[in-house]
Amino acid sequence: MLQPVYQADVVIVGAGLAGLAAAHRLTSAGITTAVLEAAPYVGGRMSTEKVDGFRLDRIGQLLSTAYPELRLTPGLEPLVLRPFAPGVLVHSEGRHHRAGAAPAGGGAGGARTALSAVRALATAPRTASAPWPVSRSGLARTARSLATGSRGTGSRPATPLGGAMDQARLGAALARIAATPMERLLARPESATGHALAARGIPARTVDGFLRPLLAALLCDPELTTSSRCADLALRAFASGRLCMPEGGADVLPELLARALPPGTVHTGVRATSISTTSVTTAEHGELRCQAVLLATDASAAAELLPGLRVPDFHPVTVVHHTMEEPPGTGDSLLLDADRDGPVAHTAVVSLVDPSRAPAGRALVSSTVLGTPPDDVDGAVRAHLARLYGTSTMRWETLAVYHTARAVPAMRPPHDLRRPVRLLAGLYVCGDHRDTSTVQGALHSGRRAASAVLADLGAGPTRLADPLPTAA
């Protein structure tokens, strides 16, 4: 019997993080793979514009050094993460307050209890539930902070974000969540994050002064409608590691993954028009035969190729980039707005975090607006930044304003963090919409999909991959 002619064992549609991560695991197992991307570049929403020596992220999702997939994904070994200053800087009532793995505080038995808990975790042997070195160093910094107290920026002491006892309890809670296995977090009752915070008895000032702005930034969800389980995972990553950004821009991650694949694996500018379990039809090269198809596009594009596939709601994100000669005096901190009196949810002098993002002698401030932006977004952002940074922004130059209506898939309860990646034998789907709406979720989804493909195909390739047909 004649065997069918395959261009590759597996065809992956979409060269975002999930598809590229899956391609690495398949090729490493000896499965010949072709990755098709409709855009002229890889990465999807993980894109960075180069403008006059600046590197400007379009979405700029926050990463954490505690994301395990950043160190487990093949191809990302050269990735350099640039961390923000420990914790975050919160703007509240006209002042800046430092809040880290545990809010600053002292005195009282509650603070001593939190300090003991944090010190115990900082010195405990490394286990599977806390395997990353940053956890220990971060907790050690937390212990020192609780022991000595901290100050807000400027010469005056910071107004506490809640009383000393509240801060001590929050510090102990963050230390506990850093050491809690993921399975236990996922077993907790699920509700909307805003409701869950209120139900847990956390003081309102602690919620509004720290947790709400922090979680809004981590989840891209200013109303905190996200599943409380997803919020717990975000807090676990925050407490276990450091918020960070990739050196050189967000597009470095997909570019590293693409470059590390065998030559000829990734094909950009190829648009898939239909798929089945054994073929992909493209507008440029006709039909490509294969043994399995992995759909790795965003949720909306996936539903166009597979009608009936669930499409979640999305959180819109607008990023505004400004430059100036002298950076505002917040250093390399992530600055959050607790007052919610303007459109900016969080902002940072990113050139101080990652100097490669701006030419010498210039500073780059990147600010994120969540939800629907105001009509005059640049004017409103400038006015808000003047209050947040305590300086005039009149002479700041606007480099770019990027609005992405479908930036981050919403994770409202009930949310399945492990949506099936195997639809049927030969047809699979992955992406952050099948996991968590983070870089960690996209990479982990690609890993799960590759494992499902390998389980169905078995070990070993069918044949060497053929080149794509010549475009008509």
N, C-alpha and C positions, 0 to 999 in steps of 0.2 A: 504494500500500500504506500502510495506517495505521501511523504510528510509535508505539512504546510511550510511555506517559506516565511521565516520570521526575520524582521529587521532587528528585533531585540527580544529578549525574554520578557522584559517589562517596559512599558511606556508610561512615564510619569508626565501628567499634564499640569504644568505650573512649576516655576522655579523660584518659589518663595522658600522660607526657611524650612518648612515642613517637607516639601518635595525634595530639596537638596539634601537634607539630613537623611531622608529615606534612601535616596540614591547612593549615598556613601555606604550605608549598611548593606544594601543589595550588591553593589559592585565588590565590596569587601568579601562577600560570601560567594563570589564567582558568578553572580547573575548579571548578564549583560543588560544594560539599562540605557534608555534614551529619555532625556528630559526635554520637553517641549515648552517653550515660553512665548506667549503672544507678543509681549513687550520687547523692545530692543535691548533690554537689560534684565538682569536677574534681581530678585529681592522683593518684588511687589511693593508693599507699603514701607518696607525697610529701605527707603531711598534717601539720598543726600545730594543736594545741589551744590556745585562748586561755583561761587560767585566772587570774582576779584580776590582770590586767595582765601576766602572764607568757605567753610564747610557747614552747610545749613541743612539740618534734618527736617524732613517734611512733617513727621509725627513726633519723633523723639520720645518713644516710650522709655520709662525708667527701667533700668536693669538692676539686678542685685548680684553681688559676688556669691550669694548663697544659692543661686540657680545651679543645680547639679548638672543639667544638660550642657551648660557652657563648657564644662571640663570633660564631659563624657562623650560629646559628639565628635566623631572623627572629622578632621579638617579644620577644627577651630583651635588647634594647639598654638598657633602663632598669635591668637587674639590677645590684645592688651586691653585690660579694663582700667579705666581711670575713675577712682572713687571720689565721691563728694566728701566734704568734711564729715566726721562722724555725726550721726543723727541728722536733724534738720534744724533750720532756723525758722521760727514761727513769728509772723508779724501780727500783733494783737494790741489794740488800744494804743496805737502809735508807737509801740516799742517792739524790739526784737527779743525773742526768748529762745535759748538753746534747749532743744529736746532731743535726747539721744535714745539709746537702747532702753534706758529708763530715765524719766524726768529727774532733774536735779532736786535734791532735798536733803535735809539733815535733821538731827534731833529726833526725839520721840522714838518709842519702841518700834513703831511700824517701819521707820527708816532703817533701824538696825536689823529688823527681820528681813527686809528687802536686800540689804547689803549682804547679810549672811547667805541668803539664797543665791544671789548673783555670784558671790565669791565661791560658793560650793560648785556652781556650774562651771565657773571659769577654770577651776583647778581639777575638775573631774576628768577621768580618762576619756579619750575620744571613743565614741561608739557609733553604731550605724545610724542612730537618730541625730547625731551631731558630728558628722564626719569632716567638716571643713575647718581648716585652721583659723579662718577669719572669725568663727564663732567664739573661739577661746579668747582671741585678742580683743574682739568687740566686747565680750562680757567682762574682761579684765578692765577695759576702759570704763565700762558702766560701774564696776565696783569702785574705781577711783573717783568717778563722778559723784556717786552716792556718799562716799566717805568724806569728800572735800567740799561738795556743793559746787555749783557753777553760777556764772553771771551771764546776763544778757549782753549784747554788744553795747559798747558805750561805757561810760564811767559809773553809771548808777546800777545798783543791783536790779536784777530782773524781777518783775512781779511774777510770783509763782503761777503756773498753770494748774490751779487747784492748790489746796494746802499741802503741807509736808507729808501728812499721812496719805493723802490721795496720791501724791507723786510716788511715795514708797510702794503703795499697793500696785500702782501701774507698773513701776519698775519690776516688781516681783512677778507680775502677770506676764510681762514681755519676756522675762527670763525663763519663765515656765513654758511659754509657747514656743520659745526657741528650741527647747529640748523635747517637746512633745512629738512623738512619731506622727507622720502624716495620716496614717490609718485612723488614729484616735481622733484627729481633727475632723476627718471626713465622716466619722460616726456621730458627730454632734447633731442635735436638732437643727434644722435649716429654716431660715426666714430671711427677710430682707435685712441688709446690714444695719441700716438705721434703726430698725425695730429691735434687732438683736442687741445693739449697744445699749439701748434704753432698758431692755429687759434684764441685762446682766448687772444692773445696779451701779454702773459706773457713774460718778458724779457728772452732772451736765457740763460743768466748766472744763473738766478733763476731756469730755467728748468734743465739745465745740472748740476748745483751745488747742487740741492736739490730734485726737483720733480722726475727727471728721476731715480736716484739711489733709492729713496724711493719707487716709484711705481714698479720698477723692483723687489725689495725685497718683496713687498706685493703681487704682482701678479705672481711671478716666471717667468716673461716675460721680458728679457733684451731688446728686440727690441720694446716693448710697442705696440704690435699689438692687445692688448686686447681692447674690447669695452670700449669706454669712459664712458659709464654708470656704468660699473663694476669698473672702476678706480675711479669714483666719490664716489661710495659706499665705496671703500677702503680708500679714503681720509677722508670721513666722519667718519669712525671708528677710523682712526688715530687721527683726531682732537678732537673726542669726548672722547677718552679713552687713555689707555696706551698699547703699545705693551708688550706682556707677553708670558710666557711659562707655561705649567702645571707642578706643582711640582712633581718630580719623573720620568718625561718622558712623551712622547706623548702617550704611550700605557695606561697611567692611565685613560684617558677618556673612551675608550671602555671597559676596565676592570671594572671601576665603574658601567657603564651601565649594563654590563653582570651580575655582582654580585647582583645588585638590582632587577633583574627579578625573578619571582617565580622559585624555584628549578625545574630543568628538562626542562626549556624553551629552553636553548641554547645547541645545539649539534654540537661539532666540529668534524672534520675528516669525514664529511658526504658530498659527492659530488653529486650534482644534475646533471642528464644527460638529462632530458627533463621536460618541464612544460606544464600545460594547465590551464584552469580556475578552475578546480576542483581537480587537483592532481599534485604531484611532484614525478617523478621517480628518485631514487637515485641508485648509484652503490653499496652501502653497504646494504640498507634496502628495496630495491624494491620500490613499489608504496605507497605513502602516500596520503590518501584521505583528502579533505578539502573543504571549501566553497569558498575560495579565495586564490590567490597566489600573494605575493609581491616580486618582483625581486629587490634585494638591493645590487647587486654586482657592481664592477666597470664597466665602459662602455664596455670594450672589452669582459669581461666574459658575460655581459648581452646580447650582440649581438650574442654570440655563442648559447645561449638558445633561443633567439628570433631573428632569421635572419631577416634583414631589419631594425632593430633598429639602429638609427643614432649613429655612433661612432665619437667623435670629435678627432682632433689632440691633442697631448699632449706636455707639456713642460718638457724636461728632467731636473733632478736635481741631483747633486752630492754633498754629504756632507762628509767633511774630518774632523776627530777628532784628535787633538793633546793634549798631556799632558806635563807639566813641573812643576818644584817646585815653582818658583816665577812667578805669573801671570804678563802679560804686563800691563802697567799703564793706561788702559782706563776705569778701574772700571767696573761697571755693565751696560755699554752702548752698544747699538747696533751700530756697526761701519760699515758705508757704504763707498763704493769706488766711488767717482765722476769722477776720472780721467780715469777709465776703461783701465788701463794699465796692467792688469793682469786678471787671471781667476776668482778671488774671487769677488762676488757681495756684500756679507755682512758676517760679522764675529762677534763673541762675546766671552768673557770669561764667559761661561754659568755657571761655578761653582760659580761665584760671584753673578749671578742672582738667581740660585737655588743650594744651597750647597749640596743638596742630590744627585747631579749628579756626584760627584767625592769624593773619599775617603779623609780623613783628611790629610792635608799636600801636596795635589796635586791640580793643577789647570787644568781645562778642557777648551780648546778653540775649538769651533765648527765653521766651515767655510763652506759657501755654494757657489757652482759653478753652474751657470745657463747655459743652452744650452749644446752643445757638449763639453765635457772636453778635455783638451790636452792629448797627449799620456802619458807623464810623469806627471800625475796630481799631485802627492804628491810633486815632485820637483818644479813644477811651482807654486803650492799653497804656499810652504814654502818661495820661493823667494818673492812672492807677499805679504805674511804676514809680512815678515821682513820690507818691505817698509811701510805697513799700520800701524804696531805697533811701528816702529822705533827701533827695537831691533833684535838681531841675533836669528834665529830659528834653528841653526845648531844642538843644543842639545835637541830640542823638540822631543818627542817620538810620532810616528804615531800609534794611536790605531786602527783606521778603516777608510776605504774609501768605502762609499756606493754610488753606481750609480743606479738611478731608471729612466729608459728610459721613462716610462709612469707615471710620478709622479703627474702632475697637468693637468687636462683637459683644453685645450685652450678655451678662451672666445672671439673669434674674432667677429667683427660686421658682420651682425646683430646677436645679441645674445639674445635669449629668456631666461630671468632670471627665468621664471616660466613655464618651459616646462611641458606639461601635465604629470601627474603621473598616471592617469587612462587611460589605453589603451582600455579596454572594461570591462563590468561588470564581476568581478571575477579575473581580471588580471591587476596588477599595477606595477609600476616601480619607484624607487627613487634612489637618490645618488647625489653627488656633480655635476655630469654631467647633472642633470636636473634643477639646480639652479645656484649658484655661486660656483666656484672651491675653496671653503674655508671650514673650520670647521663649520662656521656659515651656509653656504649653504647646507652642508650635513645634519646637524641637522634639518634645516628648511624643507628640502625636505622630511625627514622622517616624520615630523609633517604633511605636506600636504598629503602625501600618507596615513597615518593613518586616517586622516579626511575623505578622499575619501572612504576608506574601510568601515569605520563606517557608512557613509552616505548610502552606498549600502546594508550593512548587517542589519542595524538597531541595536537597543540596545539589549544587552543580549546575552549570549552564547548559542550555540546549545547543547553542552554537555561538560563534563570534558574531558581534553586532555588525550589521551591514550599514553602509552609509545611507543617508536619506536620499530618496529619489530627487532628481533635479527638478526644480520648480518650473512649471509650465510657463 
